[in-house]
């Protein structure tokens, strides 16, 4: 059925607005991170971000060290933890990179994946801080 | 009408090694009102669970020291009854199936929101509460002991429940049951389970007290009230102040005494024999009879108004023959107790002995069984009780409706004599026992076709009285108008003379 349009007004495609998050390059999933921000008191949400930031520093360090030492178990364990931490706060792109790092079916060399992980970590943190109003 | 539904909250142990995930979960759990403790490893979780029993455990599957499944197994092995919920990034069917097989009540796929966590935890806690309730109910239904009672049969479970229900109230309780079924035990259990437990429990056997003395026994007397009343004496009603007065064989009370008891029940006051003024006493009355109380009312031997006053909560104690496996539980209980008392080695019954005990209908009920086991322990020793050690048991004279004993081997029995014509109630065993042959019953009086020695007549009367009372020596003595010690002396003398069945 043709949509009736009031002359002189711009038509806004609501469907596009709703779908937009799927097409953006946002580092975090608002349905998870946004929900956390809505559900929890601000100080608790900020504490979670601080914990995530500490996890990122520790786990990317462990990944780098394990890669340097050829410690595959340590490398996979750190990648698994990083994927879990990222998923918990809705850092989807970081989670995907971490799962790639731990997926034996798609071997990607650490020298290739580690820089991507670092970049995704920075983006995710930046957006989380924005969400927390920091 | 609106109804407020409160979600269950509880103690939740979170086992998660990644700090970010743990922080998010803790924040959500706290927001949902739960009390939370966090462990980052399986070992930490085991320690925490020991000192802080949780209602639910949220378990990450990949822990640094061992798997979440292994943790669940160890927690269960240590007796944890918490609801286990698995946290996993892998939402495959295989993981779900394995989680359930390992005892998880549910699983949550990461990442999860507060709403999902709430629904899962609410269900788990409700499930756990229901399981705990079910366990408690099952335990109650399977109680093998209750105050002085031994027995786990459904019939006794119903008795235990009634006693528990009635104990806290002030309602009068009327206990019925054959001789030897434990009417006084039931009365004591009611007293001990009641708020009056710290008060006295005073038992009066109305059938064992001469009818002229019963008023004085219950209400007391003042000095000079009658010949022999050389001092003031408090009766059972005064002695039971703040506690429970148990009137056994209440149907044996004379009608004029029943009027006085009724007044006491109605007003809480009584008048000691010879006293000028009434006195008050705060007592709860529990009464009992081995007769059919309504039949006694219809026969005019028991006042109807008193019947309704006493018969507020009836408790019918089942005869031992209707208590199934209880008979063996009770026999083992007595064997252990008496063997310890008598310094014997007995550890149990031989299988054939148990079969014989189970097959016999025990018309004298628990008291008869108790006497039989005591007899075995006193006269024998060994590791197990063999069938030959059992005393001769009288052949039962059961009413037609009563279950017949099974055809299992039973120790030697005495042939049943004719029923005693004047015995109103419970099915009586034929004359006894381990220590005397079965004589004919006491009544009707023998025709004087031949004159018997007095000792024979005496023995016959005593044995008939014991039979009538289910081997209750004090009651038999009361019926015969002699002191119980007289009967005990006679029994000992017959035994030493070798007068056996």
Interface residues (C-beta under 8 A of the other chain):
Chain A: X32 X35 X36 X39 X40 X44 X45 X47 X48 X51 X52 X54 X55 X77 X80 X81 X83 X84 X85 X87 X88 X89 X90
Chain B: X17 X18 X19 X20 X21 X23 X24 X27 X28 X31 X62 X64 X89 X110 X111 X113 X114
